[in-house]
């Protein structure tokens, strides 16, 4: 019978990889997010291999008795996870590179709405739903929405002016 108890070193490795990956995932830099996703993926892959039990004989009929064979399912799942992680890493790296091309850095900035919500929460101002919803349709909201990446001249051409943008919206125009 094959011993299926996991090695303590491998369990600690999973905890360290996933914990470090989660910490990096919560950072603002897209490069750190890519490294975090990769570390989480490696941690989960090691966890799958731990779940498969200790190594046994090859899972080929006739080579060893069935009770001594290793389980091929965790190995197949890890190979699939590696391919998925490769695709996700390539996508995230392309996003980080594009951000670097446009901004000169890969740091994700705060969303303006997030700042408004945080400011209201700090001041204990929780608006009622009736005052929070202007009652406009989705088409009207889309027509009045502005592009945060647009310059001040483009905003003026569209009919937006600084007074209508809000207190901290002017930061996006600089």
OpenMM code with the backbone's topology and positions (N, CA, C; nanometers):
from openmm import Vec3, app, unit

residues = "UNK UNK UNK UNK UNK UNK UNK UNK UNK UNK UNK UNK UNK UNK UNK UNK UNK UNK UNK UNK UNK UNK UNK UNK UNK UNK UNK UNK UNK UNK UNK UNK UNK UNK UNK UNK UNK UNK UNK UNK UNK UNK UNK UNK UNK UNK UNK UNK UNK UNK UNK UNK UNK UNK UNK UNK UNK UNK UNK UNK UNK UNK UNK UNK UNK UNK UNK UNK UNK UNK UNK UNK UNK UNK UNK UNK UNK UNK UNK UNK UNK UNK UNK UNK UNK UNK UNK UNK UNK UNK UNK UNK UNK UNK UNK UNK UNK UNK UNK UNK UNK UNK UNK UNK UNK UNK UNK UNK UNK UNK UNK UNK UNK UNK UNK UNK UNK UNK UNK UNK UNK UNK UNK UNK UNK UNK UNK UNK UNK UNK UNK UNK UNK UNK UNK UNK UNK UNK UNK UNK UNK UNK UNK UNK UNK UNK UNK UNK UNK UNK UNK UNK UNK UNK UNK UNK UNK UNK UNK UNK UNK UNK UNK UNK UNK UNK UNK UNK UNK UNK UNK UNK UNK UNK".split()
positions = [
    Vec3(0.0844, -0.1185, 0.0000),
    Vec3(0.0000, 0.0000, 0.0000),
    Vec3(0.0885, 0.1244, 0.0000),
    Vec3(0.0536, 0.2235, -0.0790),
    Vec3(0.1313, 0.3468, -0.0908),
    Vec3(0.0923, 0.4420, 0.0206),
    Vec3(0.1934, 0.5018, 0.0845),
    Vec3(0.1683, 0.6012, 0.1893),
    Vec3(0.1229, 0.7313, 0.1227),
    Vec3(0.0049, 0.7804, 0.1597),
    Vec3(-0.0496, 0.9016, 0.0974),
    Vec3(-0.0387, 1.0249, 0.1855),
    Vec3(0.0298, 1.0177, 0.2992),
    Vec3(0.0427, 1.1361, 0.3848),
    Vec3(0.1393, 1.2348, 0.3196),
    Vec3(0.1035, 1.3627, 0.3182),
    Vec3(0.1872, 1.4616, 0.2488),
    Vec3(0.3123, 1.4959, 0.3291),
    Vec3(0.4143, 1.5357, 0.2590),
    Vec3(0.5376, 1.5806, 0.3219),
    Vec3(0.5144, 1.7199, 0.3807),
    Vec3(0.5602, 1.7423, 0.5017),
    Vec3(0.5431, 1.8725, 0.5672),
    Vec3(0.6152, 1.9826, 0.4893),
    Vec3(0.7292, 1.9508, 0.4312),
    Vec3(0.8043, 2.0504, 0.3535),
    Vec3(0.7230, 2.0965, 0.2323),
    Vec3(0.6532, 2.0037, 0.1671),
    Vec3(0.5724, 2.0420, 0.0509),
    Vec3(0.4509, 2.1248, 0.0924),
    Vec3(0.3917, 2.0931, 0.2057),
    Vec3(0.2779, 2.1714, 0.2545),
    Vec3(0.3230, 2.3133, 0.2877),
    Vec3(0.4392, 2.3272, 0.3522),
    Vec3(0.4939, 2.4603, 0.3831),
    Vec3(0.5244, 2.5346, 0.2532),
    Vec3(0.5771, 2.4639, 0.1533),
    Vec3(0.6051, 2.5262, 0.0234),
    Vec3(0.4771, 2.5818, -0.0387),
    Vec3(0.3687, 2.5060, -0.0340),
    Vec3(0.2401, 2.5529, -0.0882),
    Vec3(0.1953, 2.6791, -0.0144),
    Vec3(0.2026, 2.6775, 0.1184),
    Vec3(0.1588, 2.7925, 0.1982),
    Vec3(0.2425, 2.9156, 0.1647),
    Vec3(0.3730, 2.8995, 0.1533),
    Vec3(0.4615, 3.0131, 0.1231),
    Vec3(0.4341, 3.0658, -0.0174),
    Vec3(0.4218, 2.9783, -0.1161),
    Vec3(0.3972, 3.0229, -0.2536),
    Vec3(0.2637, 3.0957, -0.2661),
    Vec3(0.1579, 3.0375, -0.2122),
    Vec3(0.0260, 3.0999, -0.2234),
    Vec3(0.0197, 3.2283, -0.1411),
    Vec3(0.0759, 3.2261, -0.0200),
    Vec3(0.0746, 3.3469, 0.0637),
    Vec3(0.1508, 3.4618, 0.0010),
    Vec3(0.2691, 3.4337, -0.0516),
    Vec3(0.3472, 3.5377, -0.1180),
    Vec3(0.2763, 3.5855, -0.2447),
    Vec3(0.2163, 3.4929, -0.3177),
    Vec3(0.1439, 3.5304, -0.4389),
    Vec3(0.0258, 3.6208, -0.4099),
    Vec3(-0.0491, 3.5920, -0.3046),
    Vec3(-0.1631, 3.6765, -0.2680),
    Vec3(-0.1150, 3.8154, -0.2266),
    Vec3(-0.0055, 3.8206, -0.1501),
    Vec3(0.0502, 3.9504, -0.1093),
    Vec3(0.0891, 4.0337, -0.2318),
    Vec3(0.1565, 3.9719, -0.3280),
    Vec3(0.1972, 4.0446, -0.4482),
    Vec3(0.0783, 4.0809, -0.5356),
    Vec3(-0.0243, 3.9982, -0.5342),
    Vec3(-0.1436, 4.0245, -0.6148),
    Vec3(-0.2164, 4.1502, -0.5688),
    Vec3(-0.2012, 4.1862, -0.4413),
    Vec3(-0.2695, 4.3034, -0.3866),
    Vec3(-0.1924, 4.4332, -0.4080),
    Vec3(-0.0792, 4.4276, -0.4757),
    Vec3(0.0002, 4.5467, -0.5044),
    Vec3(-0.0564, 4.6202, -0.6257),
    Vec3(-0.0118, 4.7442, -0.6450),
    Vec3(-0.0605, 4.8256, -0.7569),
    Vec3(0.0188, 4.8051, -0.8854),
    Vec3(0.1391, 4.7529, -0.8771),
    Vec3(0.2240, 4.7347, -0.9939),
    Vec3(0.1813, 4.6089, -1.0695),
    Vec3(0.1613, 4.6222, -1.2003),
    Vec3(0.1193, 4.5068, -1.2794),
    Vec3(0.2281, 4.4002, -1.2857),
    Vec3(0.3546, 4.4407, -1.2763),
    Vec3(0.4625, 4.3428, -1.2753),
    Vec3(0.4521, 4.2543, -1.1517),
    Vec3(0.4223, 4.3137, -1.0374),
    Vec3(0.4059, 4.2346, -0.9155),
    Vec3(0.2813, 4.1473, -0.9227),
    Vec3(0.1782, 4.1949, -0.9890),
    Vec3(0.0568, 4.1138, -1.0073),
    Vec3(0.0899, 3.9903, -1.0909),
    Vec3(0.1701, 4.0072, -1.1954),
    Vec3(0.2087, 3.8934, -1.2798),
    Vec3(0.2874, 3.7916, -1.1979),
    Vec3(0.3836, 3.8391, -1.1190),
    Vec3(0.4625, 3.7482, -1.0355),
    Vec3(0.3719, 3.6808, -0.9313),
    Vec3(0.2773, 3.7552, -0.8745),
    Vec3(0.1842, 3.6984, -0.7771),
    Vec3(0.0978, 3.5890, -0.8363),
    Vec3(0.0431, 3.6130, -0.9541),
    Vec3(-0.0384, 3.5112, -1.0221),
    Vec3(0.0447, 3.3863, -1.0493),
    Vec3(0.1687, 3.4074, -1.0914),
    Vec3(0.2560, 3.2942, -1.1208),
    Vec3(0.2867, 3.2140, -0.9944),
    Vec3(0.3145, 3.2829, -0.8840),
    Vec3(0.3429, 3.2120, -0.7591),
    Vec3(0.2210, 3.1356, -0.7085),
    Vec3(0.1032, 3.1970, -0.7180),
    Vec3(-0.0191, 3.1267, -0.6772),
    Vec3(-0.0389, 3.0019, -0.7634),
    Vec3(-0.0158, 3.0152, -0.8924),
    Vec3(-0.0309, 2.9020, -0.9829),
    Vec3(0.0655, 2.7890, -0.9466),
    Vec3(0.1906, 2.8237, -0.9192),
    Vec3(0.2873, 2.7198, -0.8818),
    Vec3(0.2470, 2.6543, -0.7494),
    Vec3(0.1968, 2.7336, -0.6555),
    Vec3(0.1523, 2.6777, -0.5283),
    Vec3(0.0369, 2.5809, -0.5459),
    Vec3(-0.0578, 2.6172, -0.6305),
    Vec3(-0.1725, 2.5286, -0.6548),
    Vec3(-0.1268, 2.4027, -0.7292),
    Vec3(-0.0309, 2.4164, -0.8207),
    Vec3(0.0212, 2.2988, -0.8912),
    Vec3(0.0879, 2.2020, -0.7938),
    Vec3(0.1675, 2.2544, -0.7019),
    Vec3(0.2303, 2.1677, -0.6024),
    Vec3(0.1235, 2.1034, -0.5141),
    Vec3(0.0175, 2.1791, -0.4820),
    Vec3(-0.0911, 2.1231, -0.4015),
    Vec3(-0.1598, 2.0075, -0.4754),
    Vec3(-0.1804, 2.0212, -0.6059),
    Vec3(-0.2381, 1.9110, -0.6840),
    Vec3(-0.1483, 1.7880, -0.6773),
    Vec3(-0.0184, 1.8090, -0.6884),
    Vec3(0.0730, 1.6952, -0.6843),
    Vec3(0.0747, 1.6308, -0.5460),
    Vec3(0.0629, 1.7120, -0.4405),
    Vec3(0.0532, 1.6562, -0.3050),
    Vec3(-0.0741, 1.5736, -0.2919),
    Vec3(-0.1838, 1.6246, -0.3488),
    Vec3(-0.3115, 1.5540, -0.3396),
    Vec3(-0.3080, 1.4197, -0.4123),
    Vec3(-0.2194, 1.4077, -0.5110),
    Vec3(-0.2081, 1.2818, -0.5848),
    Vec3(-0.1403, 1.1712, -0.5070),
    Vec3(-0.0805, 1.2045, -0.3937),
    Vec3(-0.0140, 1.1025, -0.3119),
    Vec3(0.1305, 1.0830, -0.3535),
    Vec3(0.1951, 0.9941, -0.2825),
    Vec3(0.3362, 0.9652, -0.3106),
    Vec3(0.3496, 0.8951, -0.4452),
    Vec3(0.4700, 0.9021, -0.4999),
    Vec3(0.4966, 0.8412, -0.6302),
    Vec3(0.4787, 0.6907, -0.6210),
    Vec3(0.4226, 0.6360, -0.7248),
    Vec3(0.4054, 0.4915, -0.7345),
    Vec3(0.4595, 0.4463, -0.8687),
    Vec3(0.4121, 0.3335, -0.9101),
    Vec3(0.4538, 0.2815, -1.0398),
    Vec3(0.3841, 0.3560, -1.1517),
    Vec3(0.4324, 0.3371, -1.2744),
    Vec3(0.3680, 0.4044, -1.3874),
    Vec3(0.2259, 0.3510, -1.4070),
    Vec3(0.1326, 0.4400, -1.4398),
    Vec3(-0.0069, 0.3952, -1.4548),
    Vec3(-0.0321, 0.3266, -1.5890),
    Vec3(0.0431, 0.2217, -1.6152),
    Vec3(0.0263, 0.1430, -1.7376),
    Vec3(-0.0192, 0.0033, -1.6982),
    Vec3(-0.1249, -0.0431, -1.7608),
    Vec3(-0.1803, -0.1738, -1.7276),
    Vec3(-0.0766, -0.2818, -1.7574),
    Vec3(-0.0532, -0.3643, -1.6584),
    Vec3(0.0390, -0.4759, -1.6759),
    Vec3(0.1790, -0.4485, -1.6240),
    Vec3(0.2157, -0.3229, -1.5993),
    Vec3(0.3519, -0.2941, -1.5528),
    Vec3(0.3658, -0.3176, -1.4029),
    Vec3(0.2666, -0.2745, -1.3256),
    Vec3(0.2658, -0.2950, -1.1803),
    Vec3(0.1228, -0.3259, -1.1385),
    Vec3(0.1043, -0.3827, -1.0193),
    Vec3(-0.0337, -0.4060, -0.9723),
    Vec3(-0.1082, -0.2731, -0.9571),
    Vec3(-0.2396, -0.2717, -0.9790),
    Vec3(-0.3169, -0.1459, -0.9757),
    Vec3(-0.3056, -0.0693, -0.8446),
    Vec3(-0.2912, -0.1370, -0.7313),
    Vec3(-0.2828, -0.0649, -0.6041),
    Vec3(-0.1489, 0.0062, -0.5858),
    Vec3(-0.0483, -0.0252, -0.6671),
    Vec3(0.0821, 0.0401, -0.6580),
    Vec3(0.1012, 0.1492, -0.7633),
    Vec3(0.0023, 0.1696, -0.8482),
    Vec3(0.0132, 0.2718, -0.9536),
    Vec3(-0.0063, 0.4109, -0.8954),
    Vec3(0.0597, 0.5077, -0.9561),
    Vec3(0.0358, 0.6470, -0.9176),
    Vec3(-0.0881, 0.6976, -0.9910),
    Vec3(-0.1520, 0.7969, -0.9346),
    Vec3(-0.2739, 0.8529, -0.9930),
    Vec3(-0.2363, 0.9507, -1.1046),
    Vec3(-0.2777, 0.9278, -1.2295),
    Vec3(-0.2395, 1.0172, -1.3390),
    Vec3(-0.3236, 1.1457, -1.3462),
    Vec3(-0.4369, 1.1514, -1.2774),
    Vec3(-0.5253, 1.2676, -1.2866),
    Vec3(-0.4590, 1.3962, -1.2346),
    Vec3(-0.3945, 1.3969, -1.1169),
    Vec3(-0.3294, 1.5206, -1.0732),
    Vec3(-0.2219, 1.5691, -1.1705),
    Vec3(-0.1495, 1.4771, -1.2318),
    Vec3(-0.0470, 1.5151, -1.3281),
    Vec3(-0.1102, 1.5814, -1.4504),
    Vec3(-0.2212, 1.5278, -1.4961),
    Vec3(-0.2900, 1.5864, -1.6107),
    Vec3(-0.3459, 1.7243, -1.5756),
    Vec3(-0.3979, 1.7391, -1.4540),
    Vec3(-0.4507, 1.8686, -1.4118),
    Vec3(-0.3397, 1.9726, -1.4008),
    Vec3(-0.2227, 1.9328, -1.3516),
    Vec3(-0.1102, 2.0254, -1.3413),
    Vec3(-0.0638, 2.0674, -1.4800),
    Vec3(-0.0560, 1.9744, -1.5737),
    Vec3(-0.0164, 2.0115, -1.7101),
    Vec3(-0.1151, 2.1096, -1.7715),
    Vec3(-0.2439, 2.0889, -1.7484),
    Vec3(-0.3445, 2.1823, -1.7979),
    Vec3(-0.3302, 2.3181, -1.7307),
    Vec3(-0.3055, 2.3178, -1.6003),
    Vec3(-0.2882, 2.4441, -1.5271),
    Vec3(-0.1653, 2.5200, -1.5750),
    Vec3(-0.0596, 2.4486, -1.6111),
    Vec3(0.0610, 2.5149, -1.6623),
    Vec3(0.0300, 2.5884, -1.7920),
    Vec3(-0.0461, 2.5247, -1.8805),
    Vec3(-0.0816, 2.5883, -2.0074),
    Vec3(-0.1696, 2.7115, -1.9842),
    Vec3(-0.2655, 2.6998, -1.8941),
    Vec3(-0.3531, 2.8136, -1.8639),
    Vec3(-0.2728, 2.9273, -1.8020),
    Vec3(-0.1817, 2.8954, -1.7114),
    Vec3(-0.0985, 2.9982, -1.6490),
    Vec3(-0.0090, 3.0664, -1.7511),
    Vec3(0.0430, 2.9919, -1.8456),
    Vec3(0.1252, 3.0512, -1.9509),
    Vec3(0.0456, 3.1529, -2.0310),
    Vec3(-0.0768, 3.1182, -2.0671),
    Vec3(-0.1617, 3.2118, -2.1417),
    Vec3(-0.1960, 3.3347, -2.0601),
    Vec3(-0.2293, 3.3159, -1.9330),
    Vec3(-0.2638, 3.4289, -1.8476),
    Vec3(-0.1422, 3.5185, -1.8232),
    Vec3(-0.0269, 3.4585, -1.8056),
    Vec3(0.0952, 3.5365, -1.7852),
    Vec3(0.1276, 3.6186, -1.9094),
    Vec3(0.1135, 3.5592, -2.0270),
    Vec3(0.1383, 3.6331, -2.1507),
    Vec3(0.0417, 3.7514, -2.1634),
    Vec3(-0.0850, 3.7298, -2.1299),
    Vec3(-0.1834, 3.8373, -2.1368),
    Vec3(-0.1502, 3.9492, -2.0383),
    Vec3(-0.1189, 3.9131, -1.9131),
    Vec3(-0.0867, 4.0145, -1.8124),
    Vec3(0.0417, 4.0885, -1.8460),
    Vec3(0.1406, 4.0191, -1.9013),
    Vec3(0.2634, 4.0870, -1.9418),
    Vec3(0.2371, 4.1845, -2.0561),
    Vec3(0.1486, 4.1485, -2.1480),
    Vec3(0.1157, 4.2412, -2.2559),
    Vec3(0.0418, 4.3635, -2.2016),
    Vec3(-0.0441, 4.3444, -2.1005),
    Vec3(-0.1111, 4.4596, -2.0389),
    Vec3(-0.0107, 4.5488, -1.9667),
    Vec3(0.0842, 4.4896, -1.8960),
    Vec3(0.1858, 4.5674, -1.8254),
    Vec3(0.2730, 4.6432, -1.9245),
    Vec3(0.3086, 4.5800, -2.0350),
    Vec3(0.3906, 4.6469, -2.1366),
    Vec3(0.3149, 4.7622, -2.2004),
    Vec3(0.1874, 4.7409, -2.2283),
    Vec3(0.1062, 4.8492, -2.2877),
    Vec3(0.0919, 4.9648, -2.1895),
    Vec3(0.0734, 4.9354, -2.0629),
    Vec3(0.0658, 5.0402, -1.9617),
    Vec3(0.1974, 5.1160, -1.9540),
    Vec3(0.3079, 5.0447, -1.9648),
    Vec3(0.4385, 5.1098, -1.9623),
    Vec3(0.4570, 5.1980, -2.0853),
    Vec3(0.4090, 5.1519, -2.2021),
    Vec3(0.4175, 5.2331, -2.3235),
    Vec3(0.3372, 5.3616, -2.3101),
    Vec3(0.2182, 5.3533, -2.2557),
    Vec3(0.1299, 5.4698, -2.2464),
    Vec3(0.1684, 5.5651, -2.1345),
    Vec3(0.2082, 5.5107, -2.0188),
    Vec3(0.2270, 5.5940, -1.9003),
    Vec3(0.3710, 5.6040, -1.8520),
    Vec3(0.4592, 5.5208, -1.9006),
    Vec3(0.5961, 5.5203, -1.8520),
    Vec3(0.6132, 5.4398, -1.7244),
    Vec3(0.5072, 5.3775, -1.6747),
    Vec3(0.5113, 5.2907, -1.5569),
    Vec3(0.3991, 5.1897, -1.5699),
    Vec3(0.4015, 5.0907, -1.4834),
    Vec3(0.2970, 4.9872, -1.4903),
    Vec3(0.2096, 4.9865, -1.3663),
    Vec3(0.2020, 5.0988, -1.2991),
    Vec3(0.1225, 5.1080, -1.1772),
    Vec3(-0.0231, 5.1393, -1.2110),
    Vec3(-0.1138, 5.0659, -1.1500),
    Vec3(-0.2563, 5.0879, -1.1698),
    Vec3(-0.3002, 5.2010, -1.0775),
    Vec3(-0.3640, 5.3020, -1.1346),
    Vec3(-0.4066, 5.4159, -1.0544),
    Vec3(-0.5443, 5.3920, -0.9953),
    Vec3(-0.5733, 5.4682, -0.8888),
    Vec3(-0.7058, 5.4612, -0.8281),
    Vec3(-0.8113, 5.5073, -0.9272),
    Vec3(-0.9225, 5.4421, -0.9237),
    Vec3(-1.0372, 5.4854, -1.0018),
    Vec3(-1.0989, 5.6053, -0.9307),
    Vec3(-1.1471, 5.7030, -1.0060),
    Vec3(-1.2044, 5.8227, -0.9453),
    Vec3(-1.3250, 5.7893, -0.8585),
    Vec3(-1.4061, 5.6966, -0.9031),
    Vec3(-1.5235, 5.6588, -0.8244),
    Vec3(-1.4824, 5.5918, -0.6936),
    Vec3(-1.3740, 5.5130, -0.6971),
    Vec3(-1.3237, 5.4524, -0.5734),
    Vec3(-1.2823, 5.5598, -0.4734),
    Vec3(-1.2190, 5.6660, -0.5229),
    Vec3(-1.1782, 5.7739, -0.4328),
    Vec3(-1.2999, 5.8433, -0.3721),
    Vec3(-1.4038, 5.8635, -0.4535),
    Vec3(-1.5253, 5.9278, -0.4012),
    Vec3(-1.5907, 5.8410, -0.2932),
    Vec3(-1.5983, 5.7124, -0.3184),
    Vec3(-1.6590, 5.6216, -0.2213),
    Vec3(-1.5765, 5.6190, -0.0934),
    Vec3(-1.4438, 5.6156, -0.1055),
    Vec3(-1.3579, 5.6146, 0.0134),
    Vec3(-1.3725, 5.7449, 0.0919),
    Vec3(-1.3820, 5.8580, 0.0215),
    Vec3(-1.3979, 5.9867, 0.0901),
    Vec3(-1.5317, 5.9914, 0.1627),
    Vec3(-1.6389, 5.9437, 0.0984),
    Vec3(-1.7702, 5.9430, 0.1632),
    Vec3(-1.7712, 5.8498, 0.2836),
    Vec3(-1.7043, 5.7370, 0.2722),
    Vec3(-1.6988, 5.6435, 0.3835),
    Vec3(-1.6217, 5.7036, 0.5008),
    Vec3(-1.5143, 5.7761, 0.4705),
    Vec3(-1.4359, 5.8386, 0.5776),
    Vec3(-1.5153, 5.9476, 0.6489),
    Vec3(-1.6036, 6.0155, 0.5759),
    Vec3(-1.6842, 6.1219, 0.6352),
    Vec3(-1.8181, 6.0710, 0.6886),
    Vec3(-1.8406, 5.9399, 0.6815),
    Vec3(-1.9668, 5.8789, 0.7219),
    Vec3(-2.0858, 5.9356, 0.6454),
    Vec3(-2.0654, 5.9662, 0.5188),
    Vec3(-2.1732, 6.0149, 0.4327),
    Vec3(-2.2192, 5.8990, 0.3453),
    Vec3(-2.3260, 5.8363, 0.3844),
    Vec3(-2.3815, 5.7289, 0.3039),
    Vec3(-2.5081, 5.7825, 0.2379),
    Vec3(-2.5035, 5.8070, 0.1072),
    Vec3(-2.6204, 5.8650, 0.0408),
    Vec3(-2.7348, 5.7652, 0.0307),
    Vec3(-2.8526, 5.8165, 0.0314),
    Vec3(-2.9711, 5.7334, 0.0099),
    Vec3(-2.9727, 5.6886, -0.1354),
    Vec3(-3.0335, 5.5763, -0.1614),
    Vec3(-3.0395, 5.5240, -0.2983),
    Vec3(-3.1139, 5.6189, -0.3897),
    Vec3(-3.2166, 5.6853, -0.3365),
    Vec3(-3.2956, 5.7739, -0.4212),
    Vec3(-3.2143, 5.8950, -0.4669),
    Vec3(-3.1229, 5.9437, -0.3846),
    Vec3(-3.0402, 6.0574, -0.4260),
    Vec3(-2.9163, 6.0123, -0.5010),
    Vec3(-2.8787, 5.8867, -0.4836),
    Vec3(-2.7602, 5.8356, -0.5516),
    Vec3(-2.7894, 5.8052, -0.6981),
    Vec3(-2.9122, 5.7644, -0.7297),
    Vec3(-2.9500, 5.7294, -0.8653),
    Vec3(-3.0149, 5.8506, -0.9317),
    Vec3(-2.9542, 5.9048, -1.0373),
    Vec3(-3.0112, 6.0243, -1.0994),
    Vec3(-3.1378, 5.9967, -1.1797),
    Vec3(-3.1694, 5.8699, -1.2034),
    Vec3(-3.2902, 5.8366, -1.2776),
    Vec3(-3.2735, 5.8460, -1.4277),
    Vec3(-3.1512, 5.8544, -1.4766),
    Vec3(-3.1281, 5.8619, -1.6209),
    Vec3(-3.1175, 5.7218, -1.6782),
    Vec3(-3.1364, 5.7137, -1.8075),
    Vec3(-3.1247, 5.5845, -1.8740),
    Vec3(-2.9774, 5.5556, -1.9023),
    Vec3(-2.9500, 5.4341, -1.9415),
    Vec3(-2.8132, 5.3949, -1.9724),
    Vec3(-2.7591, 5.4739, -2.0913),
    Vec3(-2.8426, 5.5004, -2.1900),
    Vec3(-2.7995, 5.5776, -2.3072),
    Vec3(-2.7645, 5.7214, -2.2685),
    Vec3(-2.8436, 5.7811, -2.1775),
    Vec3(-2.8135, 5.9176, -2.1323),
    Vec3(-2.6842, 5.9211, -2.0516),
    Vec3(-2.6621, 5.8192, -1.9682),
    Vec3(-2.5374, 5.8117, -1.8921),
    Vec3(-2.4176, 5.7966, -1.9846),
    Vec3(-2.4314, 5.7135, -2.0876),
    Vec3(-2.3208, 5.6929, -2.1813),
    Vec3(-2.2897, 5.8204, -2.2589),
    Vec3(-2.3928, 5.8973, -2.2935),
    Vec3(-2.3703, 6.0216, -2.3681),
    Vec3(-2.3000, 6.1258, -2.2828),
    Vec3(-2.3262, 6.1257, -2.1525),
    Vec3(-2.2646, 6.2263, -2.0669),
    Vec3(-2.1338, 6.1787, -2.0049),
    Vec3(-2.0985, 6.0516, -2.0251),
    Vec3(-1.9736, 5.9995, -1.9676),
    Vec3(-1.8550, 6.0633, -2.0371),
    Vec3(-1.7467, 6.0741, -1.9630),
    Vec3(-1.6277, 6.1342, -2.0212),
    Vec3(-1.5136, 6.0342, -2.0194),
    Vec3(-1.4214, 6.0535, -2.1083),
    Vec3(-1.3035, 5.9702, -2.1174),
    Vec3(-1.1979, 6.0253, -2.0224),
    Vec3(-1.1579, 5.9470, -1.9214),
    Vec3(-1.0619, 5.9953, -1.8225),
    Vec3(-0.9230, 6.0142, -1.8808),
    Vec3(-0.8981, 5.9544, -1.9963),
    Vec3(-0.7661, 5.9688, -2.0570),
    Vec3(-0.7604, 6.0864, -2.1531),
    Vec3(-0.8745, 6.1519, -2.1764),
    Vec3(-0.8785, 6.2641, -2.2705),
    Vec3(-0.8113, 6.3877, -2.2104),
    Vec3(-0.7639, 6.4746, -2.2969),
    Vec3(-0.7012, 6.5985, -2.2517),
    Vec3(-0.8084, 6.7019, -2.2200),
    Vec3(-0.7666, 6.8144, -2.1616),
    Vec3(-0.8608, 6.9199, -2.1256),
    Vec3(-0.9269, 6.9786, -2.2498),
    Vec3(-0.8524, 6.9885, -2.3603),
    Vec3(-0.9097, 7.0414, -2.4846),
    Vec3(-1.0190, 6.9497, -2.5392),
    Vec3(-0.9961, 6.8185, -2.5319),
    Vec3(-1.0971, 6.7246, -2.5789),
    Vec3(-1.2222, 6.7307, -2.4932),
    Vec3(-1.2030, 6.7505, -2.3605),
    Vec3(-1.3187, 6.7644, -2.2720),
    Vec3(-1.3971, 6.8903, -2.3061),
    Vec3(-1.3291, 7.0000, -2.3353),
    Vec3(-1.3968, 7.1247, -2.3704),
    Vec3(-1.4752, 7.1074, -2.5000),
    Vec3(-1.4169, 7.0348, -2.5964),
    Vec3(-1.4858, 7.0115, -2.7228),
    Vec3(-1.6138, 6.9313, -2.7021),
    Vec3(-1.6140, 6.8426, -2.6053),
    Vec3(-1.7321, 6.7597, -2.5791),
    Vec3(-1.8335, 6.8287, -2.4894),
    Vec3(-1.8011, 6.9470, -2.4416),
    Vec3(-1.8966, 7.0197, -2.3594),
    Vec3(-1.8734, 7.0052, -2.2109),
    Vec3(-1.7691, 6.9335, -2.1697),
    Vec3(-1.7374, 6.9221, -2.0281),
    Vec3(-1.6469, 7.0382, -1.9890),
    Vec3(-1.6654, 7.0901, -1.8733),
    Vec3(-1.5738, 7.1928, -1.8236),
    Vec3(-1.5352, 7.1576, -1.6817),
    Vec3(-1.4280, 7.2186, -1.6338),
    Vec3(-1.3706, 7.1825, -1.5043),
    Vec3(-1.4724, 7.1888, -1.3907),
    Vec3(-1.5606, 7.2864, -1.3905),
    Vec3(-1.6550, 7.3006, -1.2790),
    Vec3(-1.7511, 7.1822, -1.2719),
    Vec3(-1.7787, 7.1192, -1.3860),
    Vec3(-1.8741, 7.0084, -1.3885),
    Vec3(-1.8075, 6.8742, -1.3627),
    Vec3(-1.6750, 6.8712, -1.3543),
    Vec3(-1.6070, 6.7440, -1.3421),
    Vec3(-1.6031, 6.6914, -1.1990),
    Vec3(-1.6077, 6.7730, -1.1007),
    Vec3(-1.5984, 6.7275, -0.9619),
    Vec3(-1.4650, 6.7671, -0.9021),
    Vec3(-1.4559, 6.7547, -0.7714),
    Vec3(-1.3388, 6.8058, -0.6990),
    Vec3(-1.2113, 6.7332, -0.7377),
    Vec3(-1.2125, 6.6003, -0.7391),
    Vec3(-1.0888, 6.5293, -0.7658),
    Vec3(-1.0765, 6.4827, -0.9107),
    Vec3(-1.1723, 6.5138, -0.9967),
    Vec3(-1.1622, 6.4768, -1.1359),
    Vec3(-1.0549, 6.5580, -1.2072),
    Vec3(-1.0268, 6.6753, -1.1588),
    Vec3(-0.9249, 6.7587, -1.2211),
    Vec3(-0.7881, 6.6945, -1.2170),
    Vec3(-0.7662, 6.6023, -1.1205),
    Vec3(-0.6387, 6.5329, -1.1128),
    Vec3(-0.6151, 6.4484, -1.2362),
    Vec3(-0.7210, 6.3950, -1.2950),
    Vec3(-0.7069, 6.3111, -1.4132),
    Vec3(-0.6690, 6.3918, -1.5359),
    Vec3(-0.6963, 6.5223, -1.5344),
    Vec3(-0.6684, 6.6051, -1.6502),
    Vec3(-0.5250, 6.6551, -1.6512),
    Vec3(-0.4529, 6.6408, -1.5428),
    Vec3(-0.3148, 6.6910, -1.5387),
    Vec3(-0.2190, 6.5978, -1.6036),
] * unit.nanometer
topology = app.Topology()
chain = topology.addChain("A")
for resn in residues:
    res = topology.addResidue(resn, chain)
    for name in ("N", "CA", "C"):
        topology.addAtom(name, app.Element.getBySymbol(name[0]), res)
